[in-house]
Amino acid sequence: MIADNQSCTWNEFFETVRTYYPRLRVTHVPEKISYAGARILDVLYPLVGQSNPYPSGAVSCWNLSLPVKPGSFRQVCGFDLQFPSIHDGIPAVLDDSISFYWLPSNLDLM
């Protein structure tokens, strides 16, 4: 959790990340198409004995619009965040070597 004093959309989040990590590529796929594709993968992956790294539930959650109430992280978890907004937190946690160390968590086990 890098910020919670300011709500932002996924588009704002990725635009801020792209400012500090220009090699980031984001592909926008319409919700219905991405959900249908993920449902197909839900069926196909078990046929080959593997778990789906792109489950349809993740697509549903990704498309939710859930604004964060400022200060809610402190109320729920009981500690302050180091950075008040994504504009402060993202540049503080990114560096030039991120592409060599980071993998999306849903692909770690593959």
Protein Blocks (a to p, Z undefined) as FASTA:
>chain_A
ZZfkbccdfklmmmmmmmmmmmbccddddfklmmmmmmmmmmmmmmnopacfbbfklmmm
mmpccdddehklmmmnopacfbfbfklmmmmmgcfklmmmgccfklmmZZ
